[in-house]
Amino acid sequence: MPEPTTGLTLRQEAVLAVITDTIRRRGYPPSIREIGDAVGLASTSSVAHQLRMLERAGYIRTGGRGMPRTIEVIPRPPKITADTAAHVLHEYGHRGKAPGAFTAALIEAIARADVLNRAALADAYGGYVAAVTLIETADDGVEQLSEIAGIPMPVLAGCGEAS
């Protein structure tokens, strides 16, 4: 049964974790047999099936037949939670939810960070980096974050209302 947050089964999540971890540690993906050993699949065809499912779901890209160990993990955009959106909105002077001291300092650090430091912060705080970037760069960033946070935007007089 798929997990509600990713849409993947527990087995698929395990396979993806093995691939991601191996690439991070060694610089290249594991073999089919290594994946099977790590997740408890004895059959290479079962591992191949899991890889096909991950590829169909958009989590990995493989080289296909004749291209061993050609597995690329496709980066997923970080998820901006309702709390993250509300905290960033508040810190940028909009309706939102006041964050704690650490989170307020984190948002300020992200806002002041150059591109390289922002990328480094994204490894641990991807949702916050995505939210700060959205509010700073998108014309409708405030509206998007308000929608994520579940905070209704105030209606301005004369904007789409009949008199």
N, C-alpha and C positions, 0 to 999 in steps of 0.2 A: 504494500500500500504506500503511495507517495506521501512524503512529508508535506505539510501545508505550506511551509516557508519556501521550499525550493522546487517542489513538484517532482523530486527524485525519490526513489525508494532508498531505504537504508543501505542496501547493497550498492546502489549506484553512488550514493554519497561516499561510501567507503572506498570504492574504486577511484573516484575523483580525488579523494584525499590522498590516496597512495600515489597517484600520478603527480599531483601538485607537490607533495612533500619530496618525492624522489627528484623531480626536476629542480626544486629549490636546493636540495643537498648536493646532487651530483652534476647538475647542469644538463642532463639529458633524461628522457623518460625511461620508465622501467620496461622490461620485456613483458610479454603476455604471461609467461610463467611466473615472473616475479609478482605481477599483479594478483594472479590466482593464488599464489602462496600467501600473500599478505592478507587477502580477504576470505580465504577458505574455499576457493573454487578449484577443484581438481582438474576440471575439463577446460582446455584452452578455448573450445568453442563457446563455453559459457562466458568466459572472459570477453571473447570477441563480441558476443551478444550484448553484454553490458556496455562495451565501448560503442557499439552501434546506437544503443539507446541514448547514451550521453551525447553522441554526435548529433542525433536527431533533435535532442532537446537544446542544442546550441551551447553546450558546456565545453566541448572539445572539438578539435579538427584533427582528422587522421589523414595519412598519406595514401591509404587504401592498400590494395594488394601489391606485394613486391617492394614495399617501402617500410621495412621493419623499424620499430621504435620511432615512427614519425607520428607523435601525438603532441598536439599543442593545446594547452588550456586556454580557452578564450576568456579574457578578463570580463568579469561581471561588473556593471556599474554599482557603486555602493548604494545601499538602501538608506534613504532618509526617513527616519521614523517620525511619528507625530510629535514626540517630545523634542527631538532634535530640531525639527522645523519651528516649533513654538519657541524654543530657546534662542535660536538664531534671529527669528523675527523680533523678539523682545530686545535682544542686544543691539539690533539695528534700529530701534526706536519705533517699532510697530507693535500692534496688538499681539501678544504672545504670552509665554509663561517664563517668569524669572528663573534663570538657572542658578545652581549653587555656585560658590566661589570658584571651584576648580573649573567647572564648565564655562563660566564667564571668562576666566583667564585663557582657557583653551580657544574659545571663539576669537578673542582678541589676538592671540598668538597666530592663529590661522590667517586672520585678516591682515596682519602685518608681515607675514612670511613671504619671502620671494618664491619663485617657482620651484626651485630645488627643495627648499625646506617644506613647502606645502605638499610636495610629492612624498617626502619622508613622513610627514604627519598623516598623510592619507593611508599609510600602511596600518596604523593603529586606530585612526579616527576618521575613516572614510566617509561616513555619513555626515559628519560635521564639516569636513572639507568640501564635500559636494554641496551642502546647503549654503555655506558661505560663498562659494564660487557662484552658485545659482543666483543668490540675492545680489551679488556684485556685478554679474555679467549679463543676466537675462532681463530683457525689458519687462517681462511679466514674472520676474523672480519672486516678488512679494506675493503675487496672486497664487503662484504655484505652491509656495511654502504654506500659505494660508490654507489652501485646499488640503495639503498633506496633513497639516496640524488640526484640521477640522474647525478652523476659526473663520467665521463668515466675514467677508470684506464689507466695510461700511459702504452704503450706497450714497453717492454724492448727488446733491441736488442738481437737476438739469442733465444728468447723465443717463439717458435712456428711459426716463420716467415721463409719463404724459402729464401735462399741466392741467 
